[in-house]
Amino acid sequence: MKIAVMGDLHYPSRNGVTKRLEEHIIESRDSFYPNYLKSFFNQEADLYVSVGDLTNFGTKDEFEEVYEYIRSYNKPFYQTLGNHDVYSMPRREILELTKMNENFVIEEDDVVLLFLETGRELDTFNFDGWVTNEQLEWLEKVIDGSGEKTMIVFAHHPIYDTTARSNQDMLSIHPSIDLWSVLNKKRGKGIYVNGHTHEDSIVEKENWAFVQISAVLDDQSVRILELDHDQVSVTTIDVSDDESMKQATTIGNALERFTLFPDGVGTTLNRNKSIKIR
């Protein structure tokens, strides 16, 4: 199985957050995002995943426009919602609009894929992650039922103090939530894939590997997770060119509630790895 994963996309409304984007920014937007998504969906994969912050402020027009691009490829696409995605509308309305589910599982013969919601709904002040007791109970049941099968969890926020910068304020699931004690009950190998911090990082801890992906405006790349009989290989495919990098900088410097973080683009060891699962 091959899974293509994108980091935080931050597709913006032409209306911005508090002020309309200037026309040259809109022109860059209307070139950059379709080209990136074309490169993303042109990757050979069985599934295509966004780990959240697909949009910049979670407005209806942002979701409608980015999903128009996504649906044009008619590929199996799934997402978790990031904090930016749930700034403007309740999660229920977003799920109705996008025809997506929340906190769900896809089970295959050799792998269990779990999609976990971590964004705080309609909270523009606290941008760290939150997981409810109900979610923790659900997660524990799925982990117990997965047995020795490899599990891949997709979530927007990292678990506190696992990957790069995840021990900084607001850059993880809230540290009071002991998600690790639930994950640690997994028999067999688990892989946790997230965005949010805008920094590449791959860390292994006991039987889990944590794979963190930088933001698309900082790094036009696609992560490919390929499941083999004894390993999951994480590979980074660079899809940038001079024009896309210039457009990304133009857009990133103009967006509200977003800051470019080019230092988050990691070295090879933070972007590519073979993770043993047996």
VENJO-V877511 format. One line per field, one symbol per residue. ss: DSSP state (2 for helix, 1 for strand, 0 for the rest). psi: psi as a letter, one per 40 degrees, with the letter a starting at -180 (. if undefined). burial: # if it has 9 or more other C-alpha atoms within 8 Angstrom, else .. Layout:
# VENJO-V877511
ss->???
psi->???
burial->???
This chain:
# VENJO-V877511
ss->01111100001000000000002222222222222222222000001111000010000222222222222000001110000222000022222222000001111000111111001000000000100022222222222222000111111000000000000000001000002222200000011111000000111110011111000000001111111000111111110002222222222222000000022200022200111100
psi->hhhhhiahdfhiieeadeiiiidddddddeddddddddddeeihidihhhfifdidefiddddddddddddeefighiiihidddfddiidddddddefiiigiihhideihhhhhheihhfhedheiihhiddddddddddddeebeihhhhhidiihhfciheeeihefiiheehgdddddeehhaiihhhibdefhhhhhhhbeihhhhhiidddhgihhhhhhadeihhhhhhheiidddddddddddeehifihigdeehiiddeehihhhe.
burial->.############..##...#...##.##..###.##.###...###############..###.##.##....#.##############...##..#...##.......#############...#####...##..##..##.##.###################..#####.......##.###################...#####################...######..##...##.######..#....#...###...####.#.#.
